[in-house]
């Protein structure tokens, strides 16, 4: 199965030099399931020409806001609607979660409660619970039509969405490893994220997370909803 990764931001240099760009983080997360990955650096204006260049699509995180007035964001919203209309599976993570919601009629805003940084506990609609890394200030504050909330916690009530049966999104970062978080805390957080949140995230960074479990959900979603009619 071909998965097109729409890369909407660059990793900071410290992450990129050691672990690669965001696409590589996702490729490692989803390795071992016979996926073939194609990367498109959307943030740099490199776009696929058609939704049928991949069997399924994934949108990464980004430092940009979904509401930013950038040419590639306008293009991406159109492409999201084209994927939906064509019926191919689509997964969005963090910024990807937000831009999908916005493109389909929802709303994204800076959250009045501030940042979520580090591992957070999330409740899933099926009754399960997972600990995943978060790094965001923006949130989906209004759902698009037809969306069901599948993941939430007390800080982020719309942390995961299912839109129809072909679109799945999540606010936290299953592709982030403890090493990624360590580098972000050291090199991206200072001066941007409040010190107390960085300290708390650093203390909790040794805890086990459920990224691999969520990776299986992404894999199953692609395999099950990727049966294109």
DRENBA-797002 format. One record per residue: x negated, y negated, z of N, C-alpha, C in turn; residue in one letter; residue number from 1. Coordinates in steps of 0.1 Angstrom, whole numbers, plus 5000, padded with zeros to 4 digits. Atoms other than C-alpha are relative to their C-alpha. Example, Ala and Ser with C-alpha at 12.3 -4.5 7.8 and 13.67 -1.06 7.14 Angstrom:
ATOM     nX     nY     nZ    caX    caY    caZ     cX     cY     cZ   residu   num
ATOM   4991   5012   5000   4877   5045   5078   4991   4988   5000        A     1
ATOM   5009   5011   5000   4863   5011   5071   5008   4989   5008        S     2
***
This chain:
ATOM     nX     nY     nZ    caX    caY    caZ     cX     cY     cZ   residu   num
ATOM   4992   5012   5000   5000   5000   5000   4991   4988   5000        X     1
ATOM   5007   5012   5001   4987   4966   4990   5006   4989   5010        X     2
ATOM   4996   5011   4991   4988   4939   5017   4993   4987   4997        X     3
ATOM   5006   5013   5003   4983   4903   5007   4999   4992   5013        X     4
ATOM   5002   5009   4988   4968   4882   5036   4999   4986   4995        X     5
ATOM   5000   5014   5003   4977   4846   5033   4993   4992   5011        X     6
ATOM   5009   5005   4990   4949   4829   5052   5002   4985   5001        X     7
ATOM   4996   5014   4998   4961   4795   5066   4991   4992   5009        X     8
ATOM   5010   5007   4992   4931   4785   5087   4987   5007   5000        X     9
ATOM   5013   4995   4998   4894   4790   5092   4997   5003   5014        X    10
ATOM   5005   4997   4987   4879   4807   5122   4989   4990   5003        X    11
ATOM   5011   5009   4996   4856   4785   5142   4987   5007   4997        X    12
ATOM   5013   4994   5005   4819   4790   5132   4995   5011   5009        X    13
ATOM   5005   4990   4991   4811   4810   5163   5007   5014   4998        X    14
ATOM   4992   4988   5003   4839   4835   5156   4996   5005   4986        X    15
ATOM   5003   4996   5014   4832   4835   5118   4986   5007   4999        X    16
ATOM   5014   4995   5001   4794   4841   5122   4999   5014   5006        X    17
ATOM   5002   4987   4994   4799   4871   5145   5011   5010   4996        X    18
ATOM   4989   4991   5002   4833   4886   5136   5007   4998   4987        X    19
ATOM   4993   5002   5013   4844   4871   5103   5011   4990   5001        X    20
ATOM   4988   5009   5001   4873   4850   5091   5012   5008   5006        X    21
ATOM   4988   4994   4994   4909   4856   5103   5004   5013   4992        X    22
ATOM   4996   4988   5008   4915   4880   5074   4993   5013   5005        X    23
ATOM   5008   4988   4996   4887   4903   5086   5005   5005   5014        X    24
ATOM   4995   4995   4988   4902   4904   5121   5013   5008   4998        X    25
ATOM   4988   4992   5003   4935   4916   5107   4997   5013   4993        X    26
ATOM   5004   4988   5007   4918   4941   5084   4995   5010   5010        X    27
ATOM   5004   4991   4990   4901   4956   5114   5012   5005   5008        X    28
ATOM   4989   4996   4992   4933   4956   5134   5009   5011   4993        X    29
ATOM   4991   4992   5007   4952   4974   5107   4993   5011   4992        X    30
ATOM   5008   4990   5007   4924   4997   5095   5005   5014   5003        X    31
ATOM   4997   4986   4998   4929   5034   5091   5014   5005   4996        X    32
ATOM   4987   4997   5004   4964   5033   5076   5002   4999   4985        X    33
ATOM   4999   5000   5015   4956   5034   5038   5005   4987   4994        X    34
ATOM   4997   5013   5006   4962   4997   5033   4989   4995   4992        X    35
ATOM   5010   5007   5009   4944   4979   5005   5003   4985   5002        X    36
ATOM   4998   5014   4997   4939   4942   5015   4995   4991   4989        X    37
ATOM   5005   5011   5009   4937   4912   4992   5002   4987   5008        X    38
ATOM   4999   5013   4992   4929   4878   5008   5002   4988   4990        X    39
ATOM   4998   5012   5007   4941   4845   4996   4998   4988   5010        X    40
ATOM   5003   5011   4991   4926   4814   5012   5009   4988   4997        X    41
ATOM   4990   5010   5003   4957   4794   5010   4996   4986   5006        X    42
ATOM   5005   5012   4994   4942   4768   5034   4991   4992   4991        X    43
ATOM   5009   5006   5009   4917   4761   5006   5006   4998   4986        X    44
ATOM   4993   5001   5013   4943   4760   4978   4999   5012   4991        X    45
ATOM   5001   4988   5008   4937   4795   4966   5013   5009   5002        X    46
ATOM   4987   4994   4999   4972   4810   4959   5001   5012   4991        X    47
ATOM   4996   4990   5009   4986   4842   4946   5009   4994   4989        X    48
ATOM   4991   5006   5011   5005   4837   4913   5014   5006   5001        X    49
ATOM   4987   4994   5000   5034   4860   4921   5001   5009   5013        X    50
ATOM   4998   4991   4988   5049   4879   4951   4997   5014   4997        X    51
ATOM   5002   4986   5003   5044   4911   4932   4985   5004   4999        X    52
ATOM   5014   4996   4999   5006   4909   4936   4997   5009   5013        X    53
ATOM   5002   4991   4989   5011   4928   4969   5013   5006   5003        X    54
ATOM   4988   4993   4996   5036   4953   4983   5006   4994   5013        X    55
ATOM   4996   5007   4988   5037   4934   5016   4991   4988   5003        X    56
ATOM   5007   5013   4998   5025   4900   5029   4998   4997   5015        X    57
ATOM   5003   5004   4987   5009   4887   5061   4995   4986   5001        X    58
ATOM   5005   5014   4999   5004   4851   5072   4993   4998   5013        X    59
ATOM   5008   5001   4988   4977   4843   5097   5003   4988   5008        X    60
ATOM   5000   5012   4992   4972   4817   5124   4993   4989   4993        X    61
ATOM   5007   5012   5006   4959   4782   5118   5000   4989   5011        X    62
ATOM   5001   5011   4991   4948   4751   5136   5011   4989   4997        X    63
ATOM   4990   5010   5005   4974   4731   5116   5014   5003   5006        X    64
ATOM   4986   4999   4997   5010   4725   5125   5009   5003   4988        X    65
ATOM   4991   4997   5011   5038   4739   5104   5006   4987   4995        X    66
ATOM   4993   5013   5004   5052   4703   5103   4990   4991   4993        X    67
ATOM   5010   5008   5006   5019   4689   5089   5003   4998   4985        X    68
ATOM   4998   5004   5014   5022   4671   5055   4988   5004   4992        X    69
ATOM   5011   4995   5008   4998   4692   5035   5005   5008   4988        X    70
ATOM   4995   4994   5013   5002   4704   4999   5001   5015   5002        X    71
ATOM   5000   4986   4999   4994   4740   5008   5011   5005   5009        X    72
ATOM   4988   4996   4992   5021   4741   5035   5013   5000   4992        X    73
ATOM   4988   5000   5009   5047   4730   5010   5001   5012   4991        X    74
ATOM   5001   4988   5009   5035   4757   4986   5004   5012   5008        X    75
ATOM   4998   4988   4992   5036   4783   5014   5015   5002   5003        X    76
ATOM   4985   4999   4997   5072   4775   5024   5007   5005   4987        X    77
ATOM   4994   4995   5012   5082   4780   4988   4997   5015   4997        X    78
ATOM   5004   4986   5002   5063   4813   4986   5007   5009   5010        X    79
ATOM   4992   4992   4989   5079   4825   5019   5014   5003   4995        X    80
ATOM   4986   4998   5005   5113   4820   5004   5000   5009   4988        X    81
ATOM   5001   4991   5012   5102   4838   4972   4998   5014   5005        X    82
ATOM   5002   4986   4994   5090   4868   4993   5013   5005   5005        X    83
ATOM   4987   4996   4995   5123   4869   5011   5010   5003   4989        X    84
ATOM   4991   4997   5011   5143   4867   4979   4997   5012   4992        X    85
ATOM   5004   4988   5008   5123   4895   4963   5001   5012   5009        X    86
ATOM   4997   4989   4991   5128   4917   4994   4987   5008   5004        X    87
ATOM   5013   4993   4995   5091   4925   5002   4998   4997   5014        X    88
ATOM   5003   5002   4986   5080   4929   5038   4991   4988   5002        X    89
ATOM   5008   5012   4997   5065   4898   5054   4998   5000   5015        X    90
ATOM   5004   5001   4986   5047   4895   5088   4993   4987   5002        X    91
ATOM   5007   5013   4997   5037   4862   5104   4996   5000   5014        X    92
ATOM   5006   5000   4986   5014   4857   5134   4997   4986   5003        X    93
ATOM   5003   5013   4995   5012   4825   5154   5005   4989   4990        X    94
ATOM   4996   5010   5010   5012   4797   5127   5009   5007   4990        X    95
ATOM   4992   4993   5009   5026   4824   5104   5014   5002   5005        X    96
ATOM   4987   4999   4994   5055   4830   5128   5007   4987   4999        X    97
ATOM   4993   5013   5000   5062   4793   5129   5004   4996   4986        X    98
ATOM   4997   5005   5014   5059   4785   5092   5011   5008   4994        X    99
ATOM   4989   4992   5006   5082   4814   5083   5013   4995   5006        X   100
ATOM   4988   5006   4994   5108   4801   5108   5004   4987   4994        X   101
ATOM   4997   5013   5006   5105   4766   5094   5005   5001   4986        X   102
ATOM   4997   4998   5014   5106   4777   5058   5014   5005   4998        X   103
ATOM   4986   4993   5001   5139   4796   5064   5010   4992   5008        X   104
ATOM   4990   5009   4994   5156   4767   5082   4999   4998   5015        X   105
ATOM   5002   5003   4985   5143   4768   5118   4992   4988   5002        X   106
ATOM   5007   5012   4997   5124   4741   5136   4988   5004   5009        X   107
ATOM   5012   4998   4992   5089   4740   5151   4996   4987   5006        X   108
ATOM   5004   5012   4993   5077   4715   5177   4989   5003   5009        X   109
ATOM   5009   4999   4988   5050   4708   5202   5008   5002   5012        X   110
ATOM   4993   4996   4988   5062   4724   5234   4998   4991   5011        X   111
ATOM   5002   5010   4990   5068   4700   5262   4993   5006   5012        X   112
ATOM   5007   4994   4989   5054   4726   5286   4985   5002   4998        X   113
ATOM   5014   4999   5002   5020   4725   5270   4995   5013   4993        X   114
ATOM   5007   4989   5006   4996   4753   5261   5003   5013   5006        X   115
ATOM   5002   4986   4996   4997   4791   5263   4987   5005   4995        X   116
ATOM   5014   4996   5004   4961   4803   5263   4997   5013   5008        X   117
ATOM   5005   4988   4993   4948   4838   5271   5012   5010   5000        X   118
ATOM   4990   4988   5001   4967   4871   5277   5012   4996   5008        X   119
ATOM   4986   5003   4994   5004   4867   5284   5008   5013   4999        X   120
ATOM   4991   4989   5000   5030   4893   5292   5013   4997   4993        X   121
ATOM   4989   5002   5009   5058   4897   5267   5011   5011   5002        X   122
ATOM   4989   4990   5000   5092   4914   5269   5006   5002   4986        X   123
ATOM   4995   4997   5013   5105   4931   5238   5014   5005   5001        X   124
ATOM   4986   4997   5000   5141   4936   5229   5003   5014   5002        X   125
ATOM   4998   4986   4998   5137   4973   5229   4997   5005   5014        X   126
ATOM   5003   4997   4986   5128   4972   5266   4986   5002   5003        X   127
ATOM   5014   4998   4998   5091   4976   5262   4993   4987   5004        X   128
ATOM   5008   5012   4996   5064   4952   5275   4986   5001   4994        X   129
ATOM   5014   5000   5005   5031   4942   5261   4992   4988   5005        X   130
ATOM   5009   5011   4996   5001   4920   5271   4992   4997   4987        X   131
ATOM   5006   5005   5012   4989   4900   5241   4994   4986   5002        X   132
ATOM   5007   5013   4999   4966   4870   5236   5008   4989   4994        X   133
ATOM   4993   5012   5006   4982   4836   5230   4990   4989   4999        X   134
ATOM   5008   5012   5001   4966   4804   5218   5009   4990   4992        X   135
ATOM   4991   5009   5008   4993   4778   5209   5006   4990   5010        X   136
ATOM   4992   5011   4993   5010   4746   5219   5014   4999   4993        X   137
ATOM   4987   5001   5008   5037   4746   5191   5008   5013   5003        X   138
ATOM   4991   4989   4998   5067   4768   5194   5012   4998   4990        X   139
ATOM   4987   5001   5008   5098   4777   5173   5011   4997   5010        X   140
ATOM   4990   5005   4991   5125   4757   5190   5014   5002   4995        X   141
ATOM   4986   4998   5006   5154   4764   5166   4998   5012   4990        X   142
ATOM   5002   4988   5009   5159   4797   5149   5006   4998   4986        X   143
ATOM   4994   5000   5013   5165   4802   5112   5012   5008   5000        X   144
ATOM   4988   4992   5001   5198   4816   5101   4997   5015   4999        X   145
ATOM   5002   4986   5001   5200   4853   5106   4989   5006   5008        X   146
ATOM   5011   4995   4992   5171   4856   5130   5004   5005   5013        X   147
ATOM   4998   4994   4987   5171   4878   5160   4987   4999   5008        X   148
ATOM   5012   5001   4992   5147   4872   5189   4997   5014   5005        X   149
ATOM   5004   4986   4997   5127   4904   5195   4989   5000   5011        X   150
ATOM   5011   5001   4990   5099   4891   5218   5002   4987   5008        X   151
ATOM   4999   5013   4993   5100   4865   5246   4993   5002   5014        X   152
ATOM   5004   5000   4986   5087   4855   5280   5005   4986   5006        X   153
ATOM   4994   5012   4994   5095   4826   5304   4994   4988   4994        X   154
ATOM   5006   5012   5006   5071   4802   5286   5004   4998   4986        X   155
ATOM   4997   5000   5015   5080   4811   5250   5012   5009   4997        X   156
ATOM   4988   4991   5001   5116   4823   5246   5001   5006   4986        X   157
ATOM   4999   4995   5014   5113   4827   5208   4986   5005   4995        X   158
ATOM   5014   4995   5003   5080   4846   5207   4999   5010   4989        X   159
ATOM   5000   4991   5011   5090   4871   5181   5014   5001   4994        X   160
ATOM   4988   5001   5008   5116   4872   5154   5001   5012   4990        X   161
ATOM   4997   4991   5011   5132   4897   5131   5011   4993   4992        X   162
ATOM   4991   5008   5009   5149   4880   5101   5004   5010   4989        X   163
ATOM   4996   4989   5008   5169   4905   5082   4993   5012   5004        X   164
ATOM   5008   4988   4997   5151   4938   5079   4987   5000   4993        X   165
ATOM   5012   5001   5007   5121   4926   5059   4990   4990   5005        X   166
ATOM   5009   5010   4994   5106   4898   5080   4998   5002   5015        X   167
ATOM   5003   4999   4986   5089   4902   5113   4989   4990   5004        X   168
ATOM   5010   5010   4996   5070   4875   5132   4998   5001   5015        X   169
ATOM   5004   5000   4986   5052   4871   5165   4991   4988   5003        X   170
ATOM   5007   5012   4997   5038   4841   5183   4985   5003   5005        X   171
ATOM   5014   4997   4996   5007   4857   5201   4992   5007   4989        X   172
ATOM   5010   4995   5010   4977   4871   5184   4995   5014   5003        X   173
ATOM   5004   4986   4998   4974   4909   5183   4986   5002   4994        X   174
ATOM   5013   4999   5006   4943   4904   5161   4988   4995   5008        X   175
ATOM   5010   5006   4992   4924   4886   5188   4995   5011   5010        X   176
ATOM   5007   4991   4990   4899   4908   5208   4996   4992   5012        X   177
ATOM   5006   5008   4989   4885   4898   5242   4988   4992   4996        X   178
ATOM   5011   5007   5004   4854   4887   5224   5004   4987   4992        X   179
ATOM   4995   5011   5007   4874   4864   5201   5005   4989   5010        X   180
ATOM   4995   5009   4990   4891   4849   5231   4989   4993   5008        X   181
ATOM   5011   5006   4993   4858   4844   5249   4993   4989   4992        X   182
ATOM   5006   5010   5008   4844   4825   5220   5009   4988   4998        X   183
ATOM   4991   5012   5001   4875   4803   5217   5000   4992   5013        X   184
ATOM   5001   5007   4987   4874   4795   5254   4988   4991   5001        X   185
ATOM   5013   5007   4998   4838   4785   5252   4998   4989   4989        X   186
ATOM   5004   5010   5011   4837   4766   5218   5012   4992   4994        X   187
ATOM   4989   5008   5005   4872   4755   5209   5009   4994   5011        X   188
ATOM   4991   5005   4989   4890   4750   5242   4996   4987   5006        X   189
ATOM   5003   5011   4992   4870   4724   5260   5003   4986   4993        X   190
ATOM   4996   5013   5006   4884   4689   5255   5013   5000   4993        X   191
ATOM   4987   4998   5007   4915   4703   5238   5010   5006   5010        X   192
ATOM   4992   4992   4991   4930   4728   5263   4996   4996   5015        X   193
ATOM   5003   5003   4986   4933   4718   5300   4990   5010   5007        X   194
ATOM   5010   4991   4994   4904   4732   5321   5006   5011   5008        X   195
ATOM   4994   4990   4991   4926   4750   5345   5005   5012   4992        X   196
ATOM   4995   4989   5008   4942   4770   5317   4988   5008   4994        X   197
ATOM   5011   4992   5005   4908   4779   5302   4994   5009   5011        X   198
ATOM   5005   4992   4989   4896   4790   5336   5008   5013   5003        X   199
ATOM   4991   4989   4998   4926   4812   5341   4999   5010   4989        X   200
ATOM   5001   4991   5011   4923   4826   5306   4987   5008   5001        X   201
ATOM   5013   4994   4999   4886   4834   5312   5001   5011   5011        X   202
ATOM   4999   4990   4989   4894   4852   5345   5008   5012   4996        X   203
ATOM   4991   4989   5004   4921   4873   5328   4995   5008   4988        X   204
ATOM   5005   4994   5012   4900   4882   5298   4995   5014   5000        X   205
ATOM   5005   4986   4998   4887   4915   5312   5012   5010   5001        X   206
ATOM   4988   4991   4999   4923   4929   5314   5002   5007   4987        X   207
ATOM   4996   4993   5012   4934   4955   5290   5011   4994   4993        X   208
ATOM   4988   5006   5008   4957   4943   5262   5006   5011   4991        X   209
ATOM   4992   4990   5008   4982   4960   5239   4999   4997   4985        X   210
ATOM   5001   5003   5015   4969   4948   5205   5001   5012   4992        X   211
ATOM   4999   4988   5008   4965   4983   5192   5014   5006   4999        X   212
ATOM   4986   4995   5000   5000   4992   5202   5008   4991   4991        X   213
ATOM   4992   5008   5009   5014   4962   5184   4995   5002   4985        X   214
ATOM   5005   4997   5013   4992   4970   5154   5008   5011   4994        X   215
ATOM   4992   4989   5005   5011   5002   5151   5014   4996   4996        X   216
ATOM   4987   5005   5004   5043   4983   5150   5000   4992   4987        X   217
ATOM   5002   5007   5013   5030   4961   5122   4999   5011   4989        X   218
ATOM   5002   4989   5010   5019   4993   5103   5013   5007   4997        X   219
ATOM   4987   4993   5002   5053   5010   5108   5009   4991   4992        X   220
ATOM   4991   5010   5007   5071   4978   5097   4997   5000   4985        X   221
ATOM   5004   5001   5014   5051   4976   5065   5004   5013   4993        X   222
ATOM   4997   4987   5007   5055   5013   5057   5015   5002   4998        X   223
ATOM   4986   4998   5001   5092   5014   5064   5007   4990   4992        X   224
ATOM   4993   5010   5008   5103   4981   5049   4994   4998   4987        X   225
ATOM   5007   5002   5012   5078   4983   5021   5005   5009   4988        X   226
ATOM   4994   4991   5011   5099   5008   5001   5008   4991   4991        X   227
ATOM   4994   5010   5008   5107   4983   4974   5010   5006   4990        X   228
ATOM   4990   4995   5010   5139   4989   4955   4998   4994   4986        X   229
***
